Structures are given as C-alpha cells and as structure tokens.
Amino acid sequence: MTDHERAWEKFTNYMKKAESIRTFEVKSFTGLPFIYIQPQPETSQQDLEELLKRSAAGAMKGKRLTLAMSFVRKSQAFYVYRVRFLVPQRKMFCCGNLCDDCIRFTDPL
C-alpha cells in the first residue's frame, strides 16, 4: 500500500469517527475524489472545514503529501468538497544546478 493510499484510508477513518458528522461518503467522478458530508445540525461550515483540515493533517503526518481542498457546493443537507492528496512530482532530467534531489543520484527502479 502506498503512502497516498494509506493517507486516504486514515483520512476516511478519521472523518467517519468524527462526532460532528452524520454521514460521510467519498465518490469519484472523472478520476477526482469528491466528499459528501452531512454534518450534525449544530455544526457550521467553518467547523466542518477545520475538521477536514485537521483530519487531512493527521493522515498526511510523516508523508510527503500536500492537501488540495476546495468547497464545491451545498446540496440539500450535504456539503460537497473536492479533496486531493498531492504526491510530489519527481524530476525527470538533470538541470545542471547540482540539486539534492537530482535524477542522477536516484535509483531508476
């Protein structure tokens, strides 16, 4: 299992266990993950976004991932967010600047 898959698994577990969320579901459209959240009645959108960020931070801890999250819409009782864990891109060529992560110093396998 890759770091990316582990991060998604941890993230979904955190969100499903959260007391301020009634239902949580991840759906994928055109290869992009969308999160459908139905919060408890007393939970505001700002509280929900803080919970999303804290859960993502916990899931990414110790991994070289970054979070890309954006609010899409509010549909009836659901909030819809697009959440992605981005993997750093690997350099494909040597630029000649003696970089620490130069392609010349990595194992091709």
C-alpha positions in Angstrom: 0.0 0.0 0.0 1.4 3.4 -1.0 1.6 6.5 1.2 -1.2 8.0 -0.8 -3.5 5.1 -0.2 -2.6 5.0 3.5 -3.4 8.7 3.8 -6.8 8.2 2.2 -7.6 5.3 4.5 -6.6 7.2 7.6 -8.5 10.3 6.4 -11.7 8.4 5.8 -11.4 6.7 9.2 -10.9 10.0 11.0 -13.9 11.5 9.2 -16.2 8.5 9.8 -15.4 8.6 13.5 -16.0 12.3 13.9 -18.9 13.1 16.2 -19.9 16.2 14.3 -20.6 14.3 11.1 -23.8 12.4 10.5 -22.8 10.8 7.1 -19.6 10.8 5.1 -19.1 9.4 1.7 -16.3 9.6 -1.0 -17.4 9.5 -4.6 -15.1 9.7 -7.6 -16.1 11.5 -10.8 -13.8 11.6 -13.8 -11.0 10.4 -11.6 -11.3 13.2 -9.0 -12.5 12.4 -5.5 -15.4 14.3 -4.1 -16.5 14.1 -0.5 -20.2 14.3 0.5 -20.7 15.3 4.2 -23.9 15.6 6.1 -22.9 17.3 9.4 -24.9 17.3 12.7 -27.4 20.2 12.8 -25.3 22.3 15.2 -22.1 22.1 13.0 -21.2 25.1 10.9 -19.4 25.1 7.6 -16.3 26.7 9.2 -16.2 23.9 11.9 -16.6 21.3 9.1 -13.6 22.8 7.2 -11.5 22.8 10.3 -12.3 19.2 10.9 -11.4 18.3 7.3 -8.0 20.1 7.6 -7.2 18.5 10.9 -8.1 15.1 9.7 -6.1 15.5 6.5 -3.1 16.8 8.5 -3.3 13.7 10.7 -3.5 11.4 7.7 -0.5 13.1 6.0 1.8 13.2 9.0 5.1 11.7 8.2 4.4 11.5 4.5 5.5 13.9 1.6 1.9 14.8 0.6 0.1 18.1 0.3 -3.6 18.8 0.6 -5.7 20.4 -2.1 -9.2 21.0 -0.8 -11.9 23.2 -2.3 -15.6 23.7 -1.5 -17.8 22.7 -4.4 -21.4 23.3 -3.3 -24.1 22.7 -0.6 -26.7 20.4 -1.9 -29.8 20.0 0.4 -28.3 18.6 3.6 -24.8 17.7 2.1 -21.7 19.7 1.8 -19.6 18.7 -1.2 -15.8 19.2 -1.2 -13.1 18.2 -3.6 -10.2 16.8 -1.6 -6.9 15.6 -3.1 -3.7 14.4 -1.5 -1.0 15.5 -4.0 2.2 13.5 -4.4 5.4 15.5 -5.1 6.4 15.2 -8.7 9.8 13.6 -9.4 12.3 15.4 -11.5 12.7 13.8 -15.0 16.0 15.4 -16.1 19.2 16.9 -14.7 19.2 20.7 -14.9 22.9 21.1 -14.1 22.3 23.0 -10.8 23.6 20.2 -8.5 20.2 19.8 -6.8 20.0 17.5 -3.8 17.2 15.5 -5.4 18.9 15.2 -8.8 17.8 12.4 -11.1 21.4 11.3 -11.4 21.5 10.3 -7.7 18.3 8.2 -7.6 17.9 4.5 -8.3 15.9 4.1 -11.5 14.0 1.1 -10.1 
